[in-house]
């Protein structure tokens, strides 16, 4: 009986470990693929073409993946694996999620993913494609 409980506990633990890794390669690739399909559905082949062309410049960043629009979603993690850490904060934000909506004021680094996305939107809105 004890071995069966231990096995079940181990199985639960391993399942949770797998879930905690969901935002690595597979998660990034899936989100990028959804964005790619959204661009196609909106008829923005021009934007997708430019993004894909840009992805070709990253061939040294993700040598194990095709350098496509979706593949470029791995660059932020790939460059960290190569010892480049100058943009680490652009890739995440340490802000807790609180279910009841309680607001906690944190002293956040302004160079975080939320601010970088807002900056990218500002810059891209200046380009008329």
Residue pairs with C-beta under 8 A, 6 or more apart in sequence:
24 77
25 74
25 77
28 73
28 74
28 77
29 70
29 71
29 73
29 74
31 73
32 69
32 70
32 71
32 72
32 73
33 70
35 69
36 48
36 69
36 70
39 45
39 47
39 48
39 51
40 48
46 129
47 129
48 69
50 129
51 69
51 72
52 68
52 69
54 72
55 67
55 68
55 69
55 71
55 72
56 67
58 67
58 71
58 72
58 75
59 67
61 74
61 75
61 78
61 79
61 82
62 71
62 72
62 74
62 75
62 78
65 71
65 74
76 87
76 90
76 91
77 91
79 87
80 88
80 91
89 109
89 111
89 112
89 113
90 111
90 112
90 113
90 116
91 113
92 112
92 113
93 108
93 112
93 113
93 114
94 106
94 108
94 112
95 106
95 108
96 104
98 104
